[in-house]
């Protein structure tokens, strides 16, 4: 049986965690929400660092906690890796010995990740003889992730692993996390309060608020729900799975096809067929009743209005469907009235800016 099933109810001081979830047993699931929502508390319960009365936890067919049956595996018996905000490397050990610390404690027959594979995946092979004191923040965190992988976990917990890094270090480490996602079959629970990180990495999302699960589902669906706060405010966005269709060498453009049409972006190095996620902010999408011809905007395609919701007193958020792909557009109430926007109406979306999440 695949999947991660959990139920935790616990009071921690003035905070009460009350969650019941069933998550995919593959890919990256993001636990998303504001500070104090309960994200880290969930990870600590999964890791066995907090014991919740009446709890239940099953990871891809293995029961780790079943209070009703008197079962509670202590942390050291749970096949998991845990990456914290801080790298927490042993300062007196070299990078190599930090990595070997957990790896050598795993029986050879149980090792699923080879030493060379982990160092190559995280780009730390050239750092093996250094001490942690001689590493940058991003390098230390990559070593910490490699160390967690070398314990051959059946589940990898990542508690805001980029939170302590500066912007440059975050940009450096994200491609390594994407490679792990592509090349390893280890399920990951990734805690974050940064929408851009979640949009770039996650397959599935759990939205936590005040210790409860507000919503859960595939990322591409959940991030567009107008009944959730993610789809409102200046950072509201849509994440779309696209693929390189070809290149226009004359004008140095790349064509990206998705279910609802084609995006034109600046020339990219990837070959046709290369998959890529794109991010479109709602503020960069406008709606028109007819296809505009005399415009500098290249990304225009037909869409059907699905739902309208108030974003603020003067603006509405409009969710449209482009060939089954959801897209968000922020428009003023005045524009919505003038255009007669309503569910079921076919209009054209004009996308001013497309960000590549690669």
Secondary structure, DSSP 4 states (H G I P E B T S, - for coil): --SEEEEEEEEETTEEEEEEEEE-SSSEEEEE-STTSSHHHHHHHHHTSS--TT-EEEETTEEEEEGGGTEE--GGGS-EEEE-SS----TTSBHHHHHHHHHTTS-GGG--S-HHHHHHHTT-GGGTTSBGGGS-HHHHHHHHHHHHHTT--SEEEEESTTTTS-HHHHHHHHHHHHHHHHH---EEEEEES-HHHHHHH-SEEEEEETTEEEEEEEHHHHTT-TTSGGGSSTT-EEEEEEEEEEEETTTTEEEEEETTEEEEEE--SPPTT-EEEEEEEGGGEEEESS--SS-S--EEEEEEEEEEEEEETTEEEEEEEETTEEEEEEEEHHHHHHHT--TT-EEEEEE---EE--
